[in-house]
């Protein structure tokens, strides 16, 4: 399962309102090659499911992930921080063995 924290849900709501997106849109998360640790997180809004997508509900939002990415993201929480170390979405991924200093890439 992939979950969304309350802080992330509030920020997602703000972004969707600012972009004029209706409730047909959902959060799509995935893993792509790249970054200093080998794999990077990707997050978008989408309104079209693909064959093989894994679909979860958390804090009022649908989170969709392709099966290949789900193998890396199983158990991950999408969070949001606005602290002194930076502002933005964070992936709290229990499967990551190593992350880079900026937290945007990881390896397993």
CNS distance restraints for C-alpha pairs under 8 A (distance, minus, plus):
assign (resid   1 and name CA) (resid  56 and name CA) 6.58 0.50 0.50
assign (resid   1 and name CA) (resid  74 and name CA) 5.53 0.50 0.50
assign (resid   1 and name CA) (resid  75 and name CA) 5.25 0.50 0.50
assign (resid   1 and name CA) (resid  76 and name CA) 7.21 0.50 0.50
assign (resid   2 and name CA) (resid  56 and name CA) 6.62 0.50 0.50
assign (resid   2 and name CA) (resid  58 and name CA) 7.90 0.50 0.50
assign (resid   2 and name CA) (resid  63 and name CA) 7.09 0.50 0.50
assign (resid   2 and name CA) (resid  73 and name CA) 7.03 0.50 0.50
assign (resid   2 and name CA) (resid  74 and name CA) 6.18 0.50 0.50
assign (resid   2 and name CA) (resid  75 and name CA) 5.51 0.50 0.50
assign (resid   2 and name CA) (resid  76 and name CA) 5.09 0.50 0.50
assign (resid   2 and name CA) (resid  77 and name CA) 5.81 0.50 0.50
assign (resid   2 and name CA) (resid  78 and name CA) 7.49 0.50 0.50
assign (resid   3 and name CA) (resid  56 and name CA) 7.62 0.50 0.50
assign (resid   3 and name CA) (resid  57 and name CA) 7.50 0.50 0.50
assign (resid   3 and name CA) (resid  58 and name CA) 5.36 0.50 0.50
assign (resid   3 and name CA) (resid  59 and name CA) 7.83 0.50 0.50
assign (resid   3 and name CA) (resid  63 and name CA) 7.65 0.50 0.50
assign (resid   3 and name CA) (resid  75 and name CA) 7.56 0.50 0.50
assign (resid   3 and name CA) (resid  76 and name CA) 6.47 0.50 0.50
assign (resid   3 and name CA) (resid  77 and name CA) 4.69 0.50 0.50
assign (resid   3 and name CA) (resid  78 and name CA) 6.09 0.50 0.50
assign (resid   4 and name CA) (resid   8 and name CA) 6.07 0.50 0.50
assign (resid   4 and name CA) (resid   9 and name CA) 6.20 0.50 0.50
assign (resid   4 and name CA) (resid  58 and name CA) 5.54 0.50 0.50
assign (resid   4 and name CA) (resid  59 and name CA) 6.19 0.50 0.50
assign (resid   4 and name CA) (resid  61 and name CA) 7.71 0.50 0.50
assign (resid   4 and name CA) (resid  77 and name CA) 5.62 0.50 0.50
assign (resid   4 and name CA) (resid  78 and name CA) 4.77 0.50 0.50
assign (resid   4 and name CA) (resid  79 and name CA) 6.27 0.50 0.50
assign (resid   5 and name CA) (resid   9 and name CA) 6.12 0.50 0.50
assign (resid   5 and name CA) (resid  59 and name CA) 7.02 0.50 0.50
assign (resid   5 and name CA) (resid  77 and name CA) 6.71 0.50 0.50
assign (resid   5 and name CA) (resid  78 and name CA) 6.14 0.50 0.50
assign (resid   5 and name CA) (resid  79 and name CA) 5.20 0.50 0.50
assign (resid   5 and name CA) (resid  80 and name CA) 7.61 0.50 0.50
assign (resid   6 and name CA) (resid  10 and name CA) 6.28 0.50 0.50
assign (resid   6 and name CA) (resid  59 and name CA) 6.58 0.50 0.50
assign (resid   6 and name CA) (resid  79 and name CA) 7.78 0.50 0.50
assign (resid   7 and name CA) (resid  11 and name CA) 6.43 0.50 0.50
assign (resid   7 and name CA) (resid  79 and name CA) 6.41 0.50 0.50
assign (resid   7 and name CA) (resid  80 and name CA) 5.58 0.50 0.50
assign (resid   7 and name CA) (resid  81 and name CA) 7.59 0.50 0.50
assign (resid   8 and name CA) (resid  12 and name CA) 6.02 0.50 0.50
assign (resid   8 and name CA) (resid  78 and name CA) 6.55 0.50 0.50
assign (resid   8 and name CA) (resid  79 and name CA) 4.82 0.50 0.50
assign (resid   8 and name CA) (resid  80 and name CA) 4.61 0.50 0.50
assign (resid   8 and name CA) (resid  89 and name CA) 6.98 0.50 0.50
assign (resid   9 and name CA) (resid  13 and name CA) 6.10 0.50 0.50
assign (resid   9 and name CA) (resid  59 and name CA) 6.45 0.50 0.50
assign (resid   9 and name CA) (resid  60 and name CA) 7.68 0.50 0.50
assign (resid   9 and name CA) (resid  61 and name CA) 7.33 0.50 0.50
assign (resid  10 and name CA) (resid  14 and name CA) 6.35 0.50 0.50
assign (resid  11 and name CA) (resid  15 and name CA) 6.19 0.50 0.50
assign (resid  11 and name CA) (resid  80 and name CA) 7.31 0.50 0.50
assign (resid  12 and name CA) (resid  16 and name CA) 6.06 0.50 0.50
assign (resid  13 and name CA) (resid  17 and name CA) 6.17 0.50 0.50
assign (resid  14 and name CA) (resid  18 and name CA) 6.16 0.50 0.50
assign (resid  15 and name CA) (resid  19 and name CA) 6.10 0.50 0.50
assign (resid  16 and name CA) (resid  20 and name CA) 5.97 0.50 0.50
assign (resid  16 and name CA) (resid  21 and name CA) 5.06 0.50 0.50
assign (resid  16 and name CA) (resid  22 and name CA) 7.39 0.50 0.50
assign (resid  17 and name CA) (resid  21 and name CA) 6.22 0.50 0.50
assign (resid  17 and name CA) (resid  22 and name CA) 7.98 0.50 0.50
assign (resid  21 and name CA) (resid  25 and name CA) 6.52 0.50 0.50
assign (resid  24 and name CA) (resid  47 and name CA) 5.84 0.50 0.50
assign (resid  25 and name CA) (resid  45 and name CA) 6.20 0.50 0.50
assign (resid  25 and name CA) (resid  46 and name CA) 5.35 0.50 0.50
assign (resid  25 and name CA) (resid  47 and name CA) 4.43 0.50 0.50
assign (resid  26 and name CA) (resid  45 and name CA) 5.58 0.50 0.50
assign (resid  26 and name CA) (resid  46 and name CA) 5.55 0.50 0.50
assign (resid  26 and name CA) (resid  47 and name CA) 6.15 0.50 0.50
assign (resid  26 and name CA) (resid  61 and name CA) 6.72 0.50 0.50
assign (resid  26 and name CA) (resid  62 and name CA) 5.25 0.50 0.50
assign (resid  26 and name CA) (resid  63 and name CA) 6.09 0.50 0.50
assign (resid  26 and name CA) (resid  64 and name CA) 7.09 0.50 0.50
assign (resid  27 and name CA) (resid  43 and name CA) 6.94 0.50 0.50
assign (resid  27 and name CA) (resid  44 and name CA) 5.97 0.50 0.50
assign (resid  27 and name CA) (resid  45 and name CA) 4.86 0.50 0.50
assign (resid  27 and name CA) (resid  46 and name CA) 6.44 0.50 0.50
assign (resid  27 and name CA) (resid  61 and name CA) 7.37 0.50 0.50
assign (resid  27 and name CA) (resid  62 and name CA) 6.26 0.50 0.50
assign (resid  27 and name CA) (resid  63 and name CA) 4.84 0.50 0.50
assign (resid  27 and name CA) (resid  64 and name CA) 6.13 0.50 0.50
assign (resid  28 and name CA) (resid  43 and name CA) 5.66 0.50 0.50
assign (resid  28 and name CA) (resid  44 and name CA) 5.22 0.50 0.50
assign (resid  28 and name CA) (resid  45 and name CA) 5.76 0.50 0.50
assign (resid  28 and name CA) (resid  46 and name CA) 6.20 0.50 0.50
assign (resid  28 and name CA) (resid  63 and name CA) 5.89 0.50 0.50
assign (resid  28 and name CA) (resid  64 and name CA) 4.78 0.50 0.50
assign (resid  28 and name CA) (resid  65 and name CA) 5.80 0.50 0.50
assign (resid  29 and name CA) (resid  41 and name CA) 7.29 0.50 0.50
assign (resid  29 and name CA) (resid  42 and name CA) 5.59 0.50 0.50
assign (resid  29 and name CA) (resid  43 and name CA) 4.51 0.50 0.50
assign (resid  29 and name CA) (resid  44 and name CA) 6.59 0.50 0.50
assign (resid  29 and name CA) (resid  63 and name CA) 7.22 0.50 0.50
assign (resid  29 and name CA) (resid  64 and name CA) 6.37 0.50 0.50
assign (resid  29 and name CA) (resid  65 and name CA) 5.35 0.50 0.50
assign (resid  30 and name CA) (resid  41 and name CA) 5.98 0.50 0.50
assign (resid  30 and name CA) (resid  42 and name CA) 5.11 0.50 0.50
assign (resid  30 and name CA) (resid  43 and name CA) 6.54 0.50 0.50
assign (resid  30 and name CA) (resid  65 and name CA) 5.90 0.50 0.50
assign (resid  30 and name CA) (resid  66 and name CA) 6.79 0.50 0.50
assign (resid  30 and name CA) (resid  69 and name CA) 5.19 0.50 0.50
assign (resid  30 and name CA) (resid  70 and name CA) 7.48 0.50 0.50
assign (resid  30 and name CA) (resid  73 and name CA) 7.96 0.50 0.50
assign (resid  31 and name CA) (resid  39 and name CA) 6.48 0.50 0.50
assign (resid  31 and name CA) (resid  40 and name CA) 5.61 0.50 0.50
assign (resid  31 and name CA) (resid  41 and name CA) 4.81 0.50 0.50
assign (resid  31 and name CA) (resid  42 and name CA) 5.91 0.50 0.50
assign (resid  31 and name CA) (resid  69 and name CA) 5.14 0.50 0.50
assign (resid  31 and name CA) (resid  72 and name CA) 7.44 0.50 0.50
assign (resid  31 and name CA) (resid  73 and name CA) 7.96 0.50 0.50
assign (resid  32 and name CA) (resid  39 and name CA) 5.73 0.50 0.50
assign (resid  32 and name CA) (resid  40 and name CA) 5.29 0.50 0.50
assign (resid  32 and name CA) (resid  41 and name CA) 6.43 0.50 0.50
assign (resid  32 and name CA) (resid  42 and name CA) 6.98 0.50 0.50
assign (resid  33 and name CA) (resid  38 and name CA) 5.96 0.50 0.50
assign (resid  33 and name CA) (resid  39 and name CA) 4.56 0.50 0.50
assign (resid  33 and name CA) (resid  40 and name CA) 6.03 0.50 0.50
assign (resid  34 and name CA) (resid  38 and name CA) 4.97 0.50 0.50
assign (resid  34 and name CA) (resid  39 and name CA) 5.03 0.50 0.50
assign (resid  34 and name CA) (resid  40 and name CA) 5.72 0.50 0.50
assign (resid  34 and name CA) (resid 105 and name CA) 7.47 0.50 0.50
assign (resid  35 and name CA) (resid  39 and name CA) 5.96 0.50 0.50
assign (resid  35 and name CA) (resid  40 and name CA) 5.74 0.50 0.50
assign (resid  35 and name CA) (resid 104 and name CA) 7.34 0.50 0.50
assign (resid  35 and name CA) (resid 105 and name CA) 5.30 0.50 0.50
assign (resid  35 and name CA) (resid 106 and name CA) 7.82 0.50 0.50
assign (resid  36 and name CA) (resid 100 and name CA) 6.41 0.50 0.50
assign (resid  36 and name CA) (resid 105 and name CA) 6.43 0.50 0.50
assign (resid  36 and name CA) (resid 106 and name CA) 7.86 0.50 0.50
assign (resid  37 and name CA) (resid  98 and name CA) 7.23 0.50 0.50
assign (resid  37 and name CA) (resid  99 and name CA) 6.26 0.50 0.50
assign (resid  37 and name CA) (resid 100 and name CA) 5.87 0.50 0.50
assign (resid  37 and name CA) (resid 105 and name CA) 5.39 0.50 0.50
assign (resid  37 and name CA) (resid 106 and name CA) 4.86 0.50 0.50
assign (resid  37 and name CA) (resid 107 and name CA) 5.60 0.50 0.50
assign (resid  38 and name CA) (resid 105 and name CA) 6.62 0.50 0.50
assign (resid  38 and name CA) (resid 106 and name CA) 6.21 0.50 0.50
assign (resid  38 and name CA) (resid 107 and name CA) 5.87 0.50 0.50
assign (resid  39 and name CA) (resid 105 and name CA) 5.28 0.50 0.50
assign (resid  39 and name CA) (resid 106 and name CA) 5.30 0.50 0.50
assign (resid  39 and name CA) (resid 107 and name CA) 6.00 0.50 0.50
assign (resid  40 and name CA) (resid 104 and name CA) 5.90 0.50 0.50
assign (resid  40 and name CA) (resid 105 and name CA) 4.23 0.50 0.50
assign (resid  40 and name CA) (resid 106 and name CA) 6.38 0.50 0.50
assign (resid  41 and name CA) (resid  91 and name CA) 7.65 0.50 0.50
assign (resid  41 and name CA) (resid 104 and name CA) 6.38 0.50 0.50
assign (resid  41 and name CA) (resid 105 and name CA) 6.51 0.50 0.50
assign (resid  49 and name CA) (resid  53 and name CA) 6.61 0.50 0.50
assign (resid  49 and name CA) (resid  64 and name CA) 7.73 0.50 0.50
assign (resid  50 and name CA) (resid  66 and name CA) 7.73 0.50 0.50
assign (resid  52 and name CA) (resid  66 and name CA) 6.33 0.50 0.50
assign (resid  52 and name CA) (resid  67 and name CA) 6.06 0.50 0.50
assign (resid  53 and name CA) (resid  64 and name CA) 6.35 0.50 0.50
assign (resid  53 and name CA) (resid  65 and name CA) 5.51 0.50 0.50
assign (resid  53 and name CA) (resid  66 and name CA) 4.48 0.50 0.50
assign (resid  53 and name CA) (resid  67 and name CA) 5.90 0.50 0.50
assign (resid  54 and name CA) (resid  64 and name CA) 5.66 0.50 0.50
assign (resid  54 and name CA) (resid  65 and name CA) 5.19 0.50 0.50
assign (resid  54 and name CA) (resid  66 and name CA) 5.99 0.50 0.50
assign (resid  54 and name CA) (resid  67 and name CA) 6.26 0.50 0.50
assign (resid  54 and name CA) (resid  70 and name CA) 7.38 0.50 0.50
assign (resid  55 and name CA) (resid  62 and name CA) 6.85 0.50 0.50
assign (resid  55 and name CA) (resid  63 and name CA) 5.83 0.50 0.50
assign (resid  55 and name CA) (resid  64 and name CA) 4.64 0.50 0.50
assign (resid  55 and name CA) (resid  65 and name CA) 6.64 0.50 0.50
assign (resid  56 and name CA) (resid  62 and name CA) 5.66 0.50 0.50
assign (resid  56 and name CA) (resid  63 and name CA) 5.12 0.50 0.50
assign (resid  56 and name CA) (resid  64 and name CA) 6.42 0.50 0.50
assign (resid  57 and name CA) (resid  61 and name CA) 5.56 0.50 0.50
assign (resid  57 and name CA) (resid  62 and name CA) 4.56 0.50 0.50
assign (resid  57 and name CA) (resid  63 and name CA) 6.10 0.50 0.50
assign (resid  58 and name CA) (resid  62 and name CA) 6.51 0.50 0.50
assign (resid  58 and name CA) (resid  63 and name CA) 7.34 0.50 0.50
assign (resid  65 and name CA) (resid  69 and name CA) 6.48 0.50 0.50
assign (resid  65 and name CA) (resid  70 and name CA) 6.01 0.50 0.50
assign (resid  66 and name CA) (resid  70 and name CA) 6.14 0.50 0.50
assign (resid  67 and name CA) (resid  71 and name CA) 6.58 0.50 0.50
assign (resid  68 and name CA) (resid  72 and name CA) 7.48 0.50 0.50
assign (resid  69 and name CA) (resid  73 and name CA) 6.21 0.50 0.50
assign (resid  70 and name CA) (resid  74 and name CA) 5.46 0.50 0.50
assign (resid  72 and name CA) (resid  95 and name CA) 6.54 0.50 0.50
assign (resid  72 and name CA) (resid  96 and name CA) 7.97 0.50 0.50
assign (resid  72 and name CA) (resid 108 and name CA) 7.71 0.50 0.50
assign (resid  73 and name CA) (resid  93 and name CA) 6.44 0.50 0.50
assign (resid  73 and name CA) (resid  95 and name CA) 7.08 0.50 0.50
assign (resid  74 and name CA) (resid  93 and name CA) 7.90 0.50 0.50
assign (resid  74 and name CA) (resid  95 and name CA) 7.60 0.50 0.50
assign (resid  75 and name CA) (resid  93 and name CA) 6.77 0.50 0.50
assign (resid  75 and name CA) (resid  94 and name CA) 6.58 0.50 0.50
assign (resid  75 and name CA) (resid  95 and name CA) 7.88 0.50 0.50
assign (resid  76 and name CA) (resid  91 and name CA) 6.47 0.50 0.50
assign (resid  76 and name CA) (resid  92 and name CA) 5.45 0.50 0.50
assign (resid  76 and name CA) (resid  93 and name CA) 4.43 0.50 0.50
assign (resid  76 and name CA) (resid  94 and name CA) 6.39 0.50 0.50
assign (resid  77 and name CA) (resid  91 and name CA) 5.88 0.50 0.50
assign (resid  77 and name CA) (resid  92 and name CA) 5.06 0.50 0.50
assign (resid  77 and name CA) (resid  93 and name CA) 6.63 0.50 0.50
assign (resid  78 and name CA) (resid  89 and name CA) 6.84 0.50 0.50
assign (resid  78 and name CA) (resid  90 and name CA) 5.86 0.50 0.50
assign (resid  78 and name CA) (resid  91 and name CA) 4.86 0.50 0.50
assign (resid  78 and name CA) (resid  92 and name CA) 6.34 0.50 0.50
assign (resid  79 and name CA) (resid  89 and name CA) 5.61 0.50 0.50
assign (resid  79 and name CA) (resid  90 and name CA) 5.06 0.50 0.50
assign (resid  79 and name CA) (resid  91 and name CA) 6.27 0.50 0.50
assign (resid  79 and name CA) (resid  92 and name CA) 7.10 0.50 0.50
assign (resid  80 and name CA) (resid  87 and name CA) 7.48 0.50 0.50
assign (resid  80 and name CA) (resid  88 and name CA) 5.55 0.50 0.50
assign (resid  80 and name CA) (resid  89 and name CA) 4.31 0.50 0.50
assign (resid  80 and name CA) (resid  90 and name CA) 5.73 0.50 0.50
assign (resid  81 and name CA) (resid  86 and name CA) 7.21 0.50 0.50
assign (resid  81 and name CA) (resid  87 and name CA) 5.34 0.50 0.50
assign (resid  81 and name CA) (resid  88 and name CA) 5.57 0.50 0.50
assign (resid  81 and name CA) (resid  89 and name CA) 6.45 0.50 0.50
assign (resid  81 and name CA) (resid  90 and name CA) 7.25 0.50 0.50
assign (resid  82 and name CA) (resid  86 and name CA) 6.06 0.50 0.50
assign (resid  82 and name CA) (resid  87 and name CA) 4.10 0.50 0.50
assign (resid  82 and name CA) (resid  88 and name CA) 6.46 0.50 0.50
assign (resid  83 and name CA) (resid  87 and name CA) 6.18 0.50 0.50
assign (resid  90 and name CA) (resid 103 and name CA) 7.51 0.50 0.50
assign (resid  90 and name CA) (resid 104 and name CA) 7.89 0.50 0.50
assign (resid  95 and name CA) (resid 108 and name CA) 6.30 0.50 0.50
assign (resid  96 and name CA) (resid 106 and name CA) 5.93 0.50 0.50
assign (resid  96 and name CA) (resid 107 and name CA) 5.64 0.50 0.50
assign (resid  96 and name CA) (resid 108 and name CA) 4.98 0.50 0.50
assign (resid  97 and name CA) (resid 106 and name CA) 7.32 0.50 0.50
assign (resid  97 and name CA) (resid 107 and name CA) 5.85 0.50 0.50
assign (resid  97 and name CA) (resid 108 and name CA) 4.99 0.50 0.50
assign (resid  98 and name CA) (resid 106 and name CA) 5.51 0.50 0.50
assign (resid  98 and name CA) (resid 107 and name CA) 5.34 0.50 0.50
assign (resid  98 and name CA) (resid 108 and name CA) 6.89 0.50 0.50
assign (resid  99 and name CA) (resid 103 and name CA) 5.78 0.50 0.50
assign (resid  99 and name CA) (resid 104 and name CA) 7.54 0.50 0.50
assign (resid  99 and name CA) (resid 105 and name CA) 5.79 0.50 0.50
assign (resid  99 and name CA) (resid 106 and name CA) 4.17 0.50 0.50
assign (resid  99 and name CA) (resid 107 and name CA) 6.52 0.50 0.50
assign (resid 100 and name CA) (resid 104 and name CA) 6.79 0.50 0.50
assign (resid 100 and name CA) (resid 105 and name CA) 5.75 0.50 0.50
assign (resid 100 and name CA) (resid 106 and name CA) 6.28 0.50 0.50
